[in-house]
Amino acid sequence: MPGGVNSPVRAFKSVGGEPVFIERGEGPYIYDVDGNRYIDYVCSWGPLILGHAHPDVIKAVRNSAMRGTSFGAPCPVELELGELIKSAFPSIELLRMVNSGTEAVMSAVRLARAFTGRKLIVKFQGCYHGHSDFLLGKSGSGIMEGDIPGSPGVPAEAAGLTVTLPYNSVDKFIDFMAEKGEDAAAVIVEPVAGNMGVIPPARGFLEALRTECYLKRTLLIFDEVITGFRLTPGGAQQLYDIRPDLTCLGKIIGGGLPVGCFGGRRDIMEMLAPQGPVYQAGTLSGNPVAMSAGVATIKSISRLHGFYKDLSDKTKSLTDGLLELFRQYEYNVTINRAGSMFTVFFAGGPVTDYDSAAVSDKELYSSFFHEMLEAGVYFGPSRFEAAFVSGAHSGGEIEFTVQAAGIALENMRRKEEAE
Ligand SMILES: *Cc1c(COP(=O)(O)O)cnc(C)c1O
């Protein structure tokens, strides 16, 4: 495997060192092949909101697999997951299941182009929308670490139909829309950015997107692949009370199995084949085992009273504890948090966009990451990732993490002084 991995950030290239190979996960913990245990804040990059191997999810997967793993024909559990998503997202009138977030976004964009008869797509710097050709440029996640603006292999013609604007800049967006809005098929955004580290929307930013898109008849696509069922059941659109035209989902709705989904306004979605002319298909789409894992995850969450508030409170106590330590050791750190997702930026000032995230200190993050790993805590192996707290993380794990951070910072200081 190139780089030894099946997805780039896993290779630890940005923080250096050797990646840990994971043998199993249980609740908030992962265990590597050498028998080391870590508290896991990657949680498979977001899907595992109930932690690893949650009994309800495992039971559902097992029961489903016993009845056959794939049919390539409609099956009841697709409807069940579809209904759960629809009731959480009032903006979604019709939806389609796919196998990844990348696929969801690709298909939503095709649909938006077909519906509007326009070509341009507007995205925001540092937002990641999967690895399709026309959305990779100035993207977040693994692409932020290389020097590659997009990627070799993406023709300029493909990338040329995408316009990238700075995240959180209302003025630049309004200026663009005044000039070119009528050529834009869609504006796509992570309503709370999670792939350049966590960056919440500035006051008025999402509102401006909604208003301008409405005026120019441009479709507004919320990429809620991370935020759907993460911030609230209904994602960032529920939290900020904004209704996008189309929404992309993934991660949590698959309960740890490969799932994506896009949906939205009926008049747009009805253009999709076989109802309409816009082609989109998938051999394993609506896979019953994956659907079952998603249903079990969403139902388990809804049975837990106050789940999202607890998750948010726990995460706040973790970030408060960490901030206090960083102050004590005099590290300039900004922690951005949205509910149960957060990022520690080794940066003095506020982090509100790609540029302010990119100036965060790579060396310090790498040292912190490795010291934490040594102490038994697994954060994302890049300074541009969100950390995720799950329902399985208890007060005990939070406390352990803060203690581990104390040891980590002590070690970092000692090593710096020794140099
Ligand atoms: C993870 C992610 C994707 C891509 O999903 P995959 O399942 O990895 O293809 C798209 N958009 C956002 C916001 C994501 O976080």
The ligand as an SDF file (V2000), in Angstrom:
LIG
                    3D

 15 15  0  0  0  0  0  0  0  0999 V2000
  -15.2190   12.9730    5.8510 C   0  0  0  0  0  0  0  0  0  0  0  0
  -15.8140   14.0430    5.0680 C   0  0  0  0  0  0  0  0  0  0  0  0
  -16.1790   13.8850    3.7260 C   0  0  0  0  0  0  0  0  0  0  0  0
  -15.8130   12.6670    2.9400 C   0  0  0  0  0  0  0  0  0  0  0  0
  -16.3880   11.5130    3.4390 O   0  0  0  0  0  0  0  0  0  0  0  0
  -15.7240   10.1040    3.0600 P   0  0  0  0  0  0  0  0  0  0  0  0
  -16.6840    9.1190    3.6310 O   0  0  0  0  0  0  0  0  0  0  0  0
  -14.3740   10.0960    3.7030 O   0  0  0  0  0  0  0  0  0  0  0  0
  -15.6370   10.0390    1.5950 O   0  0  0  0  0  0  0  0  0  0  0  0
  -16.8680   14.9030    3.0960 C   0  0  0  0  0  0  0  0  0  0  0  0
  -17.1710   16.0280    3.7410 N   0  0  0  0  0  0  0  0  0  0  0  0
  -16.8280   16.2280    5.0250 C   0  0  0  0  0  0  0  0  0  0  0  0
  -17.2340   17.4870    5.6970 C   0  0  0  0  0  0  0  0  0  0  0  0
  -16.1230   15.2530    5.7240 C   0  0  0  0  0  0  0  0  0  0  0  0
  -15.7360   15.4870    6.9650 O   0  0  0  0  0  0  0  0  0  0  0  0
  1  2  1  0
  2  3  1  0
  2 14  2  0
  3  4  1  0
  3 10  2  0
  4  5  1  0
  5  6  1  0
  6  7  2  0
  6  8  1  0
  6  9  1  0
 10 11  1  0
 11 12  2  0
 12 13  1  0
 12 14  1  0
 14 15  1  0
M  END
$$$$
